[in-house]
Amino acid sequence: MPMSAGEIEQMIRSALPDADVRIEDLRGDGDHYAAYIVSDAFKGKSRVAQHQLVYAALQGRMGTELHALSLQTKAPDRA
């Protein structure tokens, strides 16, 4: 059974409580999503390390209940 956008967002927010998270259902099929995430946890980390944090938050559901997830991650811009 596919994951809902709300479930994905909740799991990411649980792991990254400060995160600004936006989930978009790319095809309207509940199977292909894009996630846009801004978190202090990403500061100083490579893009790969940032994505690994998000995948860890999804607790192994990527590739099973969650078929496709495009990630855009970054640390907040601070002046």
C-alpha positions in Angstrom: 0.0 0.0 0.0 1.5 3.4 -1.0 2.4 6.0 1.5 0.4 9.3 1.7 2.0 12.7 1.4 1.0 13.3 5.0 2.7 10.1 6.2 5.9 11.1 4.4 5.8 14.6 5.9 5.1 13.3 9.4 8.1 10.9 9.3 10.5 13.6 8.1 9.2 16.1 10.7 9.6 13.4 13.4 13.3 12.9 12.5 14.0 16.6 11.7 11.8 18.6 14.0 13.0 22.0 12.8 12.4 21.2 9.1 10.3 23.1 6.7 8.8 20.3 4.6 6.7 20.4 1.5 5.6 17.2 -0.2 4.2 17.3 -3.8 2.4 14.3 -5.4 3.9 14.5 -8.9 1.5 12.4 -10.8 -1.6 12.3 -8.6 -1.1 8.6 -8.1 0.1 8.5 -4.5 3.3 6.8 -5.8 5.6 9.5 -7.1 6.5 12.4 -4.8 8.8 15.3 -4.6 10.0 16.5 -1.2 11.4 20.0 -0.5 13.1 20.1 2.9 15.0 22.9 4.6 16.6 22.0 8.0 19.5 23.1 10.2 20.5 19.5 10.3 21.7 19.8 6.8 24.2 22.6 7.6 27.8 21.6 6.5 26.6 18.3 5.1 27.0 17.2 1.5 23.9 16.6 -0.7 24.4 12.9 -0.3 24.6 13.1 3.5 21.4 15.3 3.5 19.5 12.8 1.5 20.7 10.0 3.7 19.2 11.8 6.7 15.9 11.9 4.9 16.0 8.2 3.8 16.8 7.3 7.5 13.7 9.2 8.5 11.6 7.1 6.2 12.7 3.9 8.1 13.4 1.6 5.2 10.1 2.4 3.4 11.8 3.9 0.3 11.5 1.3 -2.5 8.7 -0.6 -0.8 5.7 1.5 0.3 7.3 4.6 -1.2 8.1 4.0 -4.9 9.6 7.2 -6.0 10.8 10.3 -4.1 12.6 13.2 -5.6 14.5 15.2 -3.0 15.5 18.8 -2.8 17.3 19.5 0.5 19.2 22.5 1.9 20.2 24.3 5.1 18.4 27.5 5.8 19.8 30.7 4.3 20.9 32.9 7.2 22.0 36.5 6.9 
